[in-house]
Amino acid sequence: MHFRKKELELGVSYVYRVQTGSTVSKEFTFRAMKEGSGWPTTFLVYGDMGVHGGAPILPYLKKETAKGKIDAVIHAGDFAYDLMSEGGYVRPPP
């Protein structure tokens, strides 16, 4: 089943899960835009996480987003690393 909410309520936090087949993710949250135009927006921007070394910036990104003070995350680089099981580490060619 697919659920799509067309109109979000301003300033409300939403909880959701992602599902593919019978696999269901943990819960994720996001907050809809606040009402009005006089509020500051906090962006976390990052790019290529690196080919070797296991994405050293990843713990910082997780820590900052867990604080709940980030309004949006912008990723401006590669996504092609195995973040689930290798922590972003890419093995060098043999």
C-alpha positions, 0 to 999 in steps of 0.5 A, a space after each residue: 500500500 502507498 500513502 501520500 499526504 498531499 498537504 502537510 500541516 505547517 510545523 508538524 513533525 511526521 514519522 514514517 517508514 520505508 518498505 520494499 517487499 516485506 522489508 520495513 525500515 526503522 522509523 524516520 521523522 521530518 518536520 514540515 516547514 514552519 508557518 510564516 517567513 521570519 524563522 531561521 533555516 538550518 541546512 546541513 550540506 555535505 558532498 563526496 564522503 571519500 573513497 577510502 577511510 570509511 566516510 569519516 564525516 558520517 558520525 558527525 552528520 548523524 550526531 547533528 541530525 539527531 539533535 533535531 535542529 537541522 531543517 534540511 540536508 543537502 547532499 551534493 556529491 557521490 552516493 555510491 558507497 556501501 553505507 549500510 554494512 561497510 560504513 562508507 568504506 570502499 575497498 581498494 582494487 586488488 
